[in-house]
Amino acid sequence: MKPNRRKHTPAFKAKVAMEAVKGEQTVAELSSRFEVHPSQTPKWKKALLYGAAGILGNDQPQKKEGNATLIYHLYQQISRLKV
């Protein structure tokens, strides 16, 4: 029988990530304090740091446009291979 997974709110994840960014406590201490698995804290910290650039800048719309053109070119290559 699988154990129940806990679903954390984005606000909770941000709180844990902000504490990790501060660097006042180790990952083990934060994990114990907030009762989360030790592997979650670095993941949430990385997501916070990566996402902060998108909030403060206009990188996201340009990135989406770049992805759209990439997808278009890949579909063109796939259609050529089928023919």
PDB file with SEQRES, HELIX, SHEET and CRYST1 records, atoms N, CA, C and O in Angstrom:
SEQRES   1 A   83  MET LYS PRO ASN ARG ARG LYS HIS THR PRO ALA PHE LYS          
SEQRES   2 A   83  ALA LYS VAL ALA MET GLU ALA VAL LYS GLY GLU GLN THR          
SEQRES   3 A   83  VAL ALA GLU LEU SER SER ARG PHE GLU VAL HIS PRO SER          
SEQRES   4 A   83  GLN THR PRO LYS TRP LYS LYS ALA LEU LEU TYR GLY ALA          
SEQRES   5 A   83  ALA GLY ILE LEU GLY ASN ASP GLN PRO GLN LYS LYS GLU          
SEQRES   6 A   83  GLY ASN ALA THR LEU ILE TYR HIS LEU TYR GLN GLN ILE          
SEQRES   7 A   83  SER ARG LEU LYS VAL                                          
HELIX    1 AA1 PRO A   10  LYS A   22  1                                  13    
HELIX    2 AA2 VAL A   27  PHE A   34  1                                   8    
HELIX    3 AA3 GLN A   40  LEU A   56  1                                  17    
HELIX    4 AA4 ASP A   59  LYS A   82  1                                  24    
CRYST1    1.000    1.000    1.000  90.00  90.00  90.00 P 1           1          
ATOM      1  N   MET A   1       0.835  -1.178   0.000  1.00  0.00           N  
ATOM      2  CA  MET A   1       0.000   0.000   0.000  1.00  0.00           C  
ATOM      3  C   MET A   1       0.880   1.242   0.000  1.00  0.00           C  
ATOM      4  O   MET A   1       1.782   1.371   0.828  1.00  0.00           O  
ATOM      5  N   LYS A   2       0.617   2.148  -0.924  1.00  0.00           N  
ATOM      6  CA  LYS A   2       1.419   3.354  -1.031  1.00  0.00           C  
ATOM      7  C   LYS A   2       1.024   4.365   0.049  1.00  0.00           C  
ATOM      8  O   LYS A   2      -0.149   4.501   0.396  1.00  0.00           O  
ATOM      9  N   PRO A   3       2.028   5.066   0.568  1.00  0.00           N  
ATOM     10  CA  PRO A   3       1.679   6.117   1.532  1.00  0.00           C  
ATOM     11  C   PRO A   3       1.053   7.308   0.798  1.00  0.00           C  
ATOM     12  O   PRO A   3       1.315   7.537  -0.383  1.00  0.00           O  
ATOM     13  N   ASN A   4       0.229   8.051   1.522  1.00  0.00           N  
ATOM     14  CA  ASN A   4      -0.417   9.219   0.924  1.00  0.00           C  
ATOM     15  C   ASN A   4       0.610  10.303   0.675  1.00  0.00           C  
ATOM     16  O   ASN A   4       1.460  10.574   1.523  1.00  0.00           O  
ATOM     17  N   ARG A   5       0.529  10.923  -0.491  1.00  0.00           N  
ATOM     18  CA  ARG A   5       1.430  12.020  -0.819  1.00  0.00           C  
ATOM     19  C   ARG A   5       0.828  13.315  -0.310  1.00  0.00           C  
ATOM     20  O   ARG A   5      -0.378  13.546  -0.406  1.00  0.00           O  
ATOM     21  N   ARG A   6       1.690  14.146   0.227  1.00  0.00           N  
ATOM     22  CA  ARG A   6       1.240  15.454   0.689  1.00  0.00           C  
ATOM     23  C   ARG A   6       1.355  16.442  -0.456  1.00  0.00           C  
ATOM     24  O   ARG A   6       2.335  16.439  -1.200  1.00  0.00           O  
ATOM     25  N   LYS A   7       0.362  17.270  -0.585  1.00  0.00           N  
ATOM     26  CA  LYS A   7       0.381  18.305  -1.617  1.00  0.00           C  
ATOM     27  C   LYS A   7       0.642  19.631  -0.932  1.00  0.00           C  
ATOM     28  O   LYS A   7      -0.131  20.076  -0.084  1.00  0.00           O  
ATOM     29  N   HIS A   8       1.745  20.253  -1.315  1.00  0.00           N  
ATOM     30  CA  HIS A   8       2.131  21.519  -0.710  1.00  0.00           C  
ATOM     31  C   HIS A   8       1.666  22.667  -1.597  1.00  0.00           C  
ATOM     32  O   HIS A   8       1.708  22.586  -2.825  1.00  0.00           O  
ATOM     33  N   THR A   9       1.230  23.723  -0.954  1.00  0.00           N  
ATOM     34  CA  THR A   9       0.788  24.902  -1.695  1.00  0.00           C  
ATOM     35  C   THR A   9       1.997  25.658  -2.229  1.00  0.00           C  
ATOM     36  O   THR A   9       3.093  25.542  -1.681  1.00  0.00           O  
ATOM     37  N   PRO A  10       1.807  26.421  -3.283  1.00  0.00           N  
ATOM     38  CA  PRO A  10       2.913  27.237  -3.797  1.00  0.00           C  
ATOM     39  C   PRO A  10       3.458  28.212  -2.752  1.00  0.00           C  
ATOM     40  O   PRO A  10       4.655  28.498  -2.735  1.00  0.00           O  
ATOM     41  N   ALA A  11       2.593  28.717  -1.891  1.00  0.00           N  
ATOM     42  CA  ALA A  11       3.047  29.641  -0.844  1.00  0.00           C  
ATOM     43  C   ALA A  11       3.975  28.932   0.141  1.00  0.00           C  
ATOM     44  O   ALA A  11       4.966  29.509   0.589  1.00  0.00           O  
ATOM     45  N   PHE A  12       3.653  27.686   0.477  1.00  0.00           N  
ATOM     46  CA  PHE A  12       4.495  26.912   1.390  1.00  0.00           C  
ATOM     47  C   PHE A  12       5.843  26.618   0.745  1.00  0.00           C  
ATOM     48  O   PHE A  12       6.888  26.730   1.386  1.00  0.00           O  
ATOM     49  N   LYS A  13       5.808  26.241  -0.529  1.00  0.00           N  
ATOM     50  CA  LYS A  13       7.053  25.956  -1.250  1.00  0.00           C  
ATOM     51  C   LYS A  13       7.937  27.191  -1.321  1.00  0.00           C  
ATOM     52  O   LYS A  13       9.155  27.105  -1.160  1.00  0.00           O  
ATOM     53  N   ALA A  14       7.311  28.346  -1.565  1.00  0.00           N  
ATOM     54  CA  ALA A  14       8.074  29.590  -1.635  1.00  0.00           C  
ATOM     55  C   ALA A  14       8.688  29.920  -0.281  1.00  0.00           C  
ATOM     56  O   ALA A  14       9.817  30.405  -0.212  1.00  0.00           O  
ATOM     57  N   LYS A  15       7.960  29.665   0.781  1.00  0.00           N  
ATOM     58  CA  LYS A  15       8.465  29.935   2.133  1.00  0.00           C  
ATOM     59  C   LYS A  15       9.689  29.073   2.432  1.00  0.00           C  
ATOM     60  O   LYS A  15      10.688  29.568   2.955  1.00  0.00           O  
ATOM     61  N   VAL A  16       9.612  27.797   2.104  1.00  0.00           N  
ATOM     62  CA  VAL A  16      10.736  26.887   2.330  1.00  0.00           C  
ATOM     63  C   VAL A  16      11.919  27.289   1.448  1.00  0.00           C  
ATOM     64  O   VAL A  16      13.062  27.297   1.905  1.00  0.00           O  
ATOM     65  N   ALA A  17      11.645  27.620   0.193  1.00  0.00           N  
ATOM     66  CA  ALA A  17      12.712  28.014  -0.737  1.00  0.00           C  
ATOM     67  C   ALA A  17      13.396  29.298  -0.278  1.00  0.00           C  
ATOM     68  O   ALA A  17      14.617  29.418  -0.381  1.00  0.00           O  
ATOM     69  N   MET A  18      12.633  30.245   0.220  1.00  0.00           N  
ATOM     70  CA  MET A  18      13.219  31.500   0.705  1.00  0.00           C  
ATOM     71  C   MET A  18      14.126  31.242   1.905  1.00  0.00           C  
ATOM     72  O   MET A  18      15.182  31.864   2.030  1.00  0.00           O  
ATOM     73  N   GLU A  19      13.727  30.345   2.774  1.00  0.00           N  
ATOM     74  CA  GLU A  19      14.573  29.986   3.909  1.00  0.00           C  
ATOM     75  C   GLU A  19      15.860  29.315   3.426  1.00  0.00           C  
ATOM     76  O   GLU A  19      16.929  29.525   3.999  1.00  0.00           O  
ATOM     77  N   ALA A  20      15.748  28.508   2.369  1.00  0.00           N  
ATOM     78  CA  ALA A  20      16.936  27.845   1.825  1.00  0.00           C  
ATOM     79  C   ALA A  20      17.866  28.864   1.181  1.00  0.00           C  
ATOM     80  O   ALA A  20      19.086  28.737   1.278  1.00  0.00           O  
ATOM     81  N   VAL A  21      17.302  29.873   0.523  1.00  0.00           N  
ATOM     82  CA  VAL A  21      18.118  30.906  -0.115  1.00  0.00           C  
ATOM     83  C   VAL A  21      18.881  31.698   0.940  1.00  0.00           C  
ATOM     84  O   VAL A  21      20.028  32.086   0.718  1.00  0.00           O  
ATOM     85  N   LYS A  22      18.254  31.936   2.078  1.00  0.00           N  
ATOM     86  CA  LYS A  22      18.924  32.678   3.150  1.00  0.00           C  
ATOM     87  C   LYS A  22      20.212  31.973   3.583  1.00  0.00           C  
ATOM     88  O   LYS A  22      21.204  32.631   3.896  1.00  0.00           O  
ATOM     89  N   GLY A  23      20.199  30.650   3.602  1.00  0.00           N  
ATOM     90  CA  GLY A  23      21.386  29.883   3.941  1.00  0.00           C  
ATOM     91  C   GLY A  23      21.721  29.853   5.418  1.00  0.00           C  
ATOM     92  O   GLY A  23      22.845  29.508   5.783  1.00  0.00           O  
ATOM     93  N   GLU A  24      20.781  30.205   6.276  1.00  0.00           N  
ATOM     94  CA  GLU A  24      21.028  30.213   7.719  1.00  0.00           C  
ATOM     95  C   GLU A  24      20.961  28.821   8.332  1.00  0.00           C  
ATOM     96  O   GLU A  24      21.527  28.569   9.396  1.00  0.00           O  
ATOM     97  N   GLN A  25      20.257  27.916   7.643  1.00  0.00           N  
ATOM     98  CA  GLN A  25      20.126  26.541   8.126  1.00  0.00           C  
ATOM     99  C   GLN A  25      20.498  25.573   7.012  1.00  0.00           C  
ATOM    100  O   GLN A  25      20.435  25.913   5.830  1.00  0.00           O  
ATOM    101  N   THR A  26      20.883  24.374   7.401  1.00  0.00           N  
ATOM    102  CA  THR A  26      21.210  23.347   6.417  1.00  0.00           C  
ATOM    103  C   THR A  26      19.923  22.769   5.831  1.00  0.00           C  
ATOM    104  O   THR A  26      18.828  23.003   6.341  1.00  0.00           O  
ATOM    105  N   VAL A  27      20.082  22.021   4.761  1.00  0.00           N  
ATOM    106  CA  VAL A  27      18.934  21.373   4.126  1.00  0.00           C  
ATOM    107  C   VAL A  27      18.271  20.413   5.097  1.00  0.00           C  
ATOM    108  O   VAL A  27      17.043  20.332   5.148  1.00  0.00           O  
ATOM    109  N   ALA A  28      19.057  19.692   5.858  1.00  0.00           N  
ATOM    110  CA  ALA A  28      18.508  18.747   6.824  1.00  0.00           C  
ATOM    111  C   ALA A  28      17.694  19.467   7.901  1.00  0.00           C  
ATOM    112  O   ALA A  28      16.630  18.999   8.305  1.00  0.00           O  
ATOM    113  N   GLU A  29      18.201  20.592   8.354  1.00  0.00           N  
ATOM    114  CA  GLU A  29      17.485  21.351   9.386  1.00  0.00           C  
ATOM    115  C   GLU A  29      16.173  21.908   8.831  1.00  0.00           C  
ATOM    116  O   GLU A  29      15.141  21.863   9.502  1.00  0.00           O  
ATOM    117  N   LEU A  30      16.216  22.428   7.615  1.00  0.00           N  
ATOM    118  CA  LEU A  30      14.991  22.949   6.996  1.00  0.00           C  
ATOM    119  C   LEU A  30      13.976  21.837   6.758  1.00  0.00           C  
ATOM    120  O   LEU A  30      12.781  22.020   6.989  1.00  0.00           O  
ATOM    121  N   SER A  31      14.451  20.700   6.301  1.00  0.00           N  
ATOM    122  CA  SER A  31      13.563  19.576   6.035  1.00  0.00           C  
ATOM    123  C   SER A  31      12.888  19.107   7.314  1.00  0.00           C  
ATOM    124  O   SER A  31      11.701  18.783   7.314  1.00  0.00           O  
ATOM    125  N   SER A  32      13.634  19.072   8.384  1.00  0.00           N  
ATOM    126  CA  SER A  32      13.073  18.678   9.672  1.00  0.00           C  
ATOM    127  C   SER A  32      12.084  19.730  10.175  1.00  0.00           C  
ATOM    128  O   SER A  32      11.011  19.395  10.677  1.00  0.00           O  
ATOM    129  N   ARG A  33      12.449  20.978  10.038  1.00  0.00           N  
ATOM    130  CA  ARG A  33      11.610  22.083  10.533  1.00  0.00           C  
ATOM    131  C   ARG A  33      10.266  22.150   9.807  1.00  0.00           C  
ATOM    132  O   ARG A  33       9.224  22.336  10.436  1.00  0.00           O  
ATOM    133  N   PHE A  34      10.294  21.998   8.480  1.00  0.00           N  
ATOM    134  CA  PHE A  34       9.074  22.108   7.692  1.00  0.00           C  
ATOM    135  C   PHE A  34       8.435  20.754   7.380  1.00  0.00           C  
ATOM    136  O   PHE A  34       7.393  20.697   6.726  1.00  0.00           O  
ATOM    137  N   GLU A  35       9.047  19.674   7.839  1.00  0.00           N  
ATOM    138  CA  GLU A  35       8.542  18.311   7.651  1.00  0.00           C  
ATOM    139  C   GLU A  35       8.360  17.962   6.171  1.00  0.00           C  
ATOM    140  O   GLU A  35       7.293  17.511   5.753  1.00  0.00           O  
ATOM    141  N   VAL A  36       9.419  18.177   5.392  1.00  0.00           N  
ATOM    142  CA  VAL A  36       9.432  17.794   3.986  1.00  0.00           C  
ATOM    143  C   VAL A  36      10.648  16.899   3.747  1.00  0.00           C  
ATOM    144  O   VAL A  36      11.567  16.848   4.564  1.00  0.00           O  
ATOM    145  N   HIS A  37      10.639  16.205   2.628  1.00  0.00           N  
ATOM    146  CA  HIS A  37      11.759  15.337   2.287  1.00  0.00           C  
ATOM    147  C   HIS A  37      12.972  16.197   1.945  1.00  0.00           C  
ATOM    148  O   HIS A  37      12.822  17.241   1.310  1.00  0.00           O  
ATOM    149  N   PRO A  38      14.172  15.779   2.352  1.00  0.00           N  
ATOM    150  CA  PRO A  38      15.374  16.586   2.094  1.00  0.00           C  
ATOM    151  C   PRO A  38      15.654  16.875   0.620  1.00  0.00           C  
ATOM    152  O   PRO A  38      16.327  17.860   0.314  1.00  0.00           O  
ATOM    153  N   SER A  39      15.166  16.063  -0.284  1.00  0.00           N  
ATOM    154  CA  SER A  39      15.413  16.321  -1.709  1.00  0.00           C  
ATOM    155  C   SER A  39      14.518  17.426  -2.265  1.00  0.00           C  
ATOM    156  O   SER A  39      14.826  17.996  -3.312  1.00  0.00           O  
ATOM    157  N   GLN A  40      13.423  17.736  -1.586  1.00  0.00           N  
ATOM    158  CA  GLN A  40      12.501  18.754  -2.072  1.00  0.00           C  
ATOM    159  C   GLN A  40      13.058  20.166  -1.917  1.00  0.00           C  
ATOM    160  O   GLN A  40      12.864  21.010  -2.792  1.00  0.00           O  
ATOM    161  N   THR A  41      13.740  20.421  -0.822  1.00  0.00           N  
ATOM    162  CA  THR A  41      14.210  21.775  -0.521  1.00  0.00           C  
ATOM    163  C   THR A  41      15.124  22.329  -1.611  1.00  0.00           C  
ATOM    164  O   THR A  41      14.885  23.449  -2.061  1.00  0.00           O  
ATOM    165  N   PRO A  42      16.156  21.616  -2.064  1.00  0.00           N  
ATOM    166  CA  PRO A  42      16.996  22.165  -3.145  1.00  0.00           C  
ATOM    167  C   PRO A  42      16.238  22.347  -4.460  1.00  0.00           C  
ATOM    168  O   PRO A  42      16.527  23.274  -5.217  1.00  0.00           O  
ATOM    169  N   LYS A  43      15.272  21.470  -4.736  1.00  0.00           N  
ATOM    170  CA  LYS A  43      14.486  21.597  -5.961  1.00  0.00           C  
ATOM    171  C   LYS A  43      13.654  22.870  -5.931  1.00  0.00           C  
ATOM    172  O   LYS A  43      13.589  23.597  -6.922  1.00  0.00           O  
ATOM    173  N   TRP A  44      13.020  23.142  -4.796  1.00  0.00           N  
ATOM    174  CA  TRP A  44      12.194  24.337  -4.671  1.00  0.00           C  
ATOM    175  C   TRP A  44      13.065  25.591  -4.691  1.00  0.00           C  
ATOM    176  O   TRP A  44      12.661  26.622  -5.230  1.00  0.00           O  
ATOM    177  N   LYS A  45      14.248  25.505  -4.108  1.00  0.00           N  
ATOM    178  CA  LYS A  45      15.175  26.644  -4.112  1.00  0.00           C  
ATOM    179  C   LYS A  45      15.591  26.962  -5.551  1.00  0.00           C  
ATOM    180  O   LYS A  45      15.601  28.124  -5.959  1.00  0.00           O  
ATOM    181  N   LYS A  46      15.930  25.936  -6.305  1.00  0.00           N  
ATOM    182  CA  LYS A  46      16.344  26.125  -7.695  1.00  0.00           C  
ATOM    183  C   LYS A  46      15.199  26.703  -8.519  1.00  0.00           C  
ATOM    184  O   LYS A  46      15.417  27.586  -9.349  1.00  0.00           O  
ATOM    185  N   ALA A  47      13.984  26.214  -8.299  1.00  0.00           N  
ATOM    186  CA  ALA A  47      12.828  26.726  -9.030  1.00  0.00           C  
ATOM    187  C   ALA A  47      12.566  28.186  -8.689  1.00  0.00           C  
ATOM    188  O   ALA A  47      12.207  28.976  -9.562  1.00  0.00           O  
ATOM    189  N   LEU A  48      12.745  28.545  -7.431  1.00  0.00           N  
ATOM    190  CA  LEU A  48      12.557  29.937  -7.019  1.00  0.00           C  
ATOM    191  C   LEU A  48      13.581  30.844  -7.684  1.00  0.00           C  
ATOM    192  O   LEU A  48      13.230  31.898  -8.215  1.00  0.00           O  
ATOM    193  N   LEU A  49      14.839  30.440  -7.656  1.00  0.00           N  
ATOM    194  CA  LEU A  49      15.885  31.264  -8.246  1.00  0.00           C  
ATOM    195  C   LEU A  49      15.731  31.369  -9.758  1.00  0.00           C  
ATOM    196  O   LEU A  49      15.978  32.428 -10.335  1.00  0.00           O  
ATOM    197  N   TYR A  50      15.328  30.289 -10.396  1.00  0.00           N  
ATOM    198  CA  TYR A  50      15.129  30.304 -11.846  1.00  0.00           C  
ATOM    199  C   TYR A  50      13.911  31.147 -12.222  1.00  0.00           C  
ATOM    200  O   TYR A  50      13.943  31.893 -13.201  1.00  0.00           O  
ATOM    201  N   GLY A  51      12.847  31.024 -11.447  1.00  0.00           N  
ATOM    202  CA  GLY A  51      11.619  31.751 -11.745  1.00  0.00           C  
ATOM    203  C   GLY A  51      11.690  33.228 -11.426  1.00  0.00           C  
ATOM    204  O   GLY A  51      10.929  34.013 -11.993  1.00  0.00           O  
ATOM    205  N   ALA A  52      12.581  33.632 -10.534  1.00  0.00           N  
ATOM    206  CA  ALA A  52      12.686  35.037 -10.149  1.00  0.00           C  
ATOM    207  C   ALA A  52      13.093  35.902 -11.338  1.00  0.00           C  
ATOM    208  O   ALA A  52      12.647  37.044 -11.445  1.00  0.00           O  
ATOM    209  N   ALA A  53      13.914  35.388 -12.215  1.00  0.00           N  
ATOM    210  CA  ALA A  53      14.344  36.151 -13.387  1.00  0.00           C  
ATOM    211  C   ALA A  53      13.151  36.440 -14.296  1.00  0.00           C  
ATOM    212  O   ALA A  53      13.075  37.519 -14.883  1.00  0.00           O  
ATOM    213  N   GLY A  54      12.235  35.508 -14.420  1.00  0.00           N  
ATOM    214  CA  GLY A  54      11.056  35.709 -15.243  1.00  0.00           C  
ATOM    215  C   GLY A  54      10.103  36.731 -14.657  1.00  0.00           C  
ATOM    216  O   GLY A  54       9.419  37.442 -15.393  1.00  0.00           O  
ATOM    217  N   ILE A  55      10.055  36.808 -13.350  1.00  0.00           N  
ATOM    218  CA  ILE A  55       9.176  37.771 -12.696  1.00  0.00           C  
ATOM    219  C   ILE A  55       9.719  39.183 -12.852  1.00  0.00           C  
ATOM    220  O   ILE A  55       8.960  40.124 -13.085  1.00  0.00           O  
ATOM    221  N   LEU A  56      11.012  39.327 -12.726  1.00  0.00           N  
ATOM    222  CA  LEU A  56      11.624  40.649 -12.745  1.00  0.00           C  
ATOM    223  C   LEU A  56      11.963  41.145 -14.140  1.00  0.00           C  
ATOM    224  O   LEU A  56      12.210  42.337 -14.324  1.00  0.00           O  
ATOM    225  N   GLY A  57      11.979  40.272 -15.112  1.00  0.00           N  
ATOM    226  CA  GLY A  57      12.341  40.674 -16.470  1.00  0.00           C  
ATOM    227  C   GLY A  57      11.299  40.231 -17.470  1.00  0.00           C  
ATOM    228  O   GLY A  57      10.272  39.657 -17.108  1.00  0.00           O  
ATOM    229  N   ASN A  58      11.571  40.500 -18.717  1.00  0.00           N  
ATOM    230  CA  ASN A  58      10.661  40.117 -19.794  1.00  0.00           C  
ATOM    231  C   ASN A  58      11.228  38.964 -20.600  1.00  0.00           C  
ATOM    232  O   ASN A  58      11.059  38.927 -21.819  1.00  0.00           O  
ATOM    233  N   ASP A  59      11.893  38.026 -19.949  1.00  0.00           N  
ATOM    234  CA  ASP A  59      12.514  36.900 -20.651  1.00  0.00           C  
ATOM    235  C   ASP A  59      11.495  35.870 -21.101  1.00  0.00           C  
ATOM    236  O   ASP A  59      11.714  35.214 -22.120  1.00  0.00           O  
ATOM    237  N   GLN A  60      10.406  35.703 -20.397  1.00  0.00           N  
ATOM    238  CA  GLN A  60       9.461  34.640 -20.684  1.00  0.00           C  
ATOM    239  C   GLN A  60       8.794  34.773 -22.050  1.00  0.00           C  
ATOM    240  O   GLN A  60       8.767  33.783 -22.781  1.00  0.00           O  
ATOM    241  N   PRO A  61       8.252  35.935 -22.448  1.00  0.00           N  
ATOM    242  CA  PRO A  61       7.608  35.993 -23.773  1.00  0.00           C  
ATOM    243  C   PRO A  61       8.574  35.683 -24.912  1.00  0.00           C  
ATOM    244  O   PRO A  61       8.192  35.031 -25.884  1.00  0.00           O  
ATOM    245  N   GLN A  62       9.805  36.137 -24.805  1.00  0.00           N  
ATOM    246  CA  GLN A  62      10.780  35.869 -25.846  1.00  0.00           C  
ATOM    247  C   GLN A  62      11.105  34.386 -25.896  1.00  0.00           C  
ATOM    248  O   GLN A  62      11.276  33.822 -26.976  1.00  0.00           O  
ATOM    249  N   LYS A  63      11.188  33.765 -24.757  1.00  0.00           N  
ATOM    250  CA  LYS A  63      11.497  32.342 -24.700  1.00  0.00           C  
ATOM    251  C   LYS A  63      10.376  31.527 -25.337  1.00  0.00           C  
ATOM    252  O   LYS A  63      10.647  30.564 -26.055  1.00  0.00           O  
ATOM    253  N   LYS A  64       9.115  31.900 -25.085  1.00  0.00           N  
ATOM    254  CA  LYS A  64       7.990  31.180 -25.672  1.00  0.00           C  
ATOM    255  C   LYS A  64       7.991  31.308 -27.193  1.00  0.00           C  
ATOM    256  O   LYS A  64       7.688  30.345 -27.898  1.00  0.00           O  
ATOM    257  N   GLU A  65       8.332  32.499 -27.703  1.00  0.00           N  
ATOM    258  CA  GLU A  65       8.402  32.680 -29.147  1.00  0.00           C  
ATOM    259  C   GLU A  65       9.503  31.817 -29.746  1.00  0.00           C  
ATOM    260  O   GLU A  65       9.331  31.236 -30.817  1.00  0.00           O  
ATOM    261  N   GLY A  66      10.633  31.736 -29.055  1.00  0.00           N  
ATOM    262  CA  GLY A  66      11.733  30.898 -29.514  1.00  0.00           C  
ATOM    263  C   GLY A  66      11.344  29.436 -29.542  1.00  0.00           C  
ATOM    264  O   GLY A  66      11.722  28.705 -30.458  1.00  0.00           O  
ATOM    265  N   ASN A  67      10.581  29.000 -28.533  1.00  0.00           N  
ATOM    266  CA  ASN A  67      10.117  27.620 -28.496  1.00  0.00           C  
ATOM    267  C   ASN A  67       9.143  27.341 -29.632  1.00  0.00           C  
ATOM    268  O   ASN A  67       9.167  26.257 -30.216  1.00  0.00           O  
ATOM    269  N   ALA A  68       8.294  28.300 -29.949  1.00  0.00           N  
ATOM    270  CA  ALA A  68       7.321  28.103 -31.030  1.00  0.00           C  
ATOM    271  C   ALA A  68       8.028  27.922 -32.367  1.00  0.00           C  
ATOM    272  O   ALA A  68       7.643  27.063 -33.160  1.00  0.00           O  
ATOM    273  N   THR A  69       9.051  28.716 -32.621  1.00  0.00           N  
ATOM    274  CA  THR A  69       9.774  28.566 -33.891  1.00  0.00           C  
ATOM    275  C   THR A  69      10.534  27.248 -33.925  1.00  0.00           C  
ATOM    276  O   THR A  69      10.611  26.602 -34.971  1.00  0.00           O  
ATOM    277  N   LEU A  70      11.092  26.848 -32.798  1.00  0.00           N  
ATOM    278  CA  LEU A  70      11.792  25.569 -32.735  1.00  0.00           C  
ATOM    279  C   LEU A  70      10.832  24.420 -33.024  1.00  0.00           C  
ATOM    280  O   LEU A  70      11.156  23.516 -33.795  1.00  0.00           O  
ATOM    281  N   ILE A  71       9.669  24.452 -32.415  1.00  0.00           N  
ATOM    282  CA  ILE A  71       8.669  23.406 -32.638  1.00  0.00           C  
ATOM    283  C   ILE A  71       8.251  23.382 -34.110  1.00  0.00           C  
ATOM    284  O   ILE A  71       8.098  22.308 -34.693  1.00  0.00           O  
ATOM    285  N   TYR A  72       8.065  24.554 -34.707  1.00  0.00           N  
ATOM    286  CA  TYR A  72       7.688  24.641 -36.116  1.00  0.00           C  
ATOM    287  C   TYR A  72       8.737  23.972 -37.001  1.00  0.00           C  
ATOM    288  O   TYR A  72       8.398  23.194 -37.893  1.00  0.00           O  
ATOM    289  N   HIS A  73      10.007  24.275 -36.753  1.00  0.00           N  
ATOM    290  CA  HIS A  73      11.082  23.688 -37.559  1.00  0.00           C  
ATOM    291  C   HIS A  73      11.186  22.175 -37.347  1.00  0.00           C  
ATOM    292  O   HIS A  73      11.471  21.433 -38.288  1.00  0.00           O  
ATOM    293  N   LEU A  74      10.961  21.731 -36.145  1.00  0.00           N  
ATOM    294  CA  LEU A  74      11.008  20.293 -35.889  1.00  0.00           C  
ATOM    295  C   LEU A  74       9.873  19.565 -36.598  1.00  0.00           C  
ATOM    296  O   LEU A  74      10.074  18.475 -37.133  1.00  0.00           O  
ATOM    297  N   TYR A  75       8.680  20.160 -36.606  1.00  0.00           N  
ATOM    298  CA  TYR A  75       7.575  19.547 -37.335  1.00  0.00           C  
ATOM    299  C   TYR A  75       7.856  19.514 -38.834  1.00  0.00           C  
ATOM    300  O   TYR A  75       7.469  18.560 -39.510  1.00  0.00           O  
ATOM    301  N   GLN A  76       8.515  20.530 -39.360  1.00  0.00           N  
ATOM    302  CA  GLN A  76       8.893  20.530 -40.776  1.00  0.00           C  
ATOM    303  C   GLN A  76       9.838  19.373 -41.067  1.00  0.00           C  
ATOM    304  O   GLN A  76       9.688  18.679 -42.073  1.00  0.00           O  
ATOM    305  N   GLN A  77      10.809  19.169 -40.188  1.00  0.00           N  
ATOM    306  CA  GLN A  77      11.761  18.064 -40.399  1.00  0.00           C  
ATOM    307  C   GLN A  77      11.057  16.717 -40.323  1.00  0.00           C  
ATOM    308  O   GLN A  77      11.375  15.810 -41.093  1.00  0.00           O  
ATOM    309  N   ILE A  78      10.116  16.575 -39.417  1.00  0.00           N  
ATOM    310  CA  ILE A  78       9.373  15.318 -39.291  1.00  0.00           C  
ATOM    311  C   ILE A  78       8.573  15.050 -40.565  1.00  0.00           C  
ATOM    312  O   ILE A  78       8.541  13.917 -41.047  1.00  0.00           O  
ATOM    313  N   SER A  79       7.927  16.083 -41.117  1.00  0.00           N  
ATOM    314  CA  SER A  79       7.145  15.882 -42.335  1.00  0.00           C  
ATOM    315  C   SER A  79       8.050  15.526 -43.508  1.00  0.00           C  
ATOM    316  O   SER A  79       7.652  14.738 -44.366  1.00  0.00           O  
ATOM    317  N   ARG A  80       9.242  16.078 -43.566  1.00  0.00           N  
ATOM    318  CA  ARG A  80      10.190  15.731 -44.631  1.00  0.00           C  
ATOM    319  C   ARG A  80      10.622  14.272 -44.515  1.00  0.00           C  
ATOM    320  O   ARG A  80      10.757  13.579 -45.523  1.00  0.00           O  
ATOM    321  N   LEU A  81      10.838  13.812 -43.292  1.00  0.00           N  
ATOM    322  CA  LEU A  81      11.255  12.437 -43.091  1.00  0.00           C  
ATOM    323  C   LEU A  81      10.165  11.453 -43.471  1.00  0.00           C  
ATOM    324  O   LEU A  81      10.457  10.365 -43.967  1.00  0.00           O  
ATOM    325  N   LYS A  82       8.913  11.823 -43.245  1.00  0.00           N  
ATOM    326  CA  LYS A  82       7.794  10.941 -43.622  1.00  0.00           C  
ATOM    327  C   LYS A  82       7.678  10.804 -45.119  1.00  0.00           C  
ATOM    328  O   LYS A  82       7.346   9.734 -45.629  1.00  0.00           O  
ATOM    329  N   VAL A  83       7.950  11.887 -45.827  1.00  0.00           N  
ATOM    330  CA  VAL A  83       7.839  11.877 -47.289  1.00  0.00           C  
ATOM    331  C   VAL A  83       9.046  11.159 -47.832  1.00  0.00           C  
ATOM    332  O   VAL A  83       9.186  11.017 -49.046  1.00  0.00           O  
TER     333      VAL A  83                                                      
END                                                                             
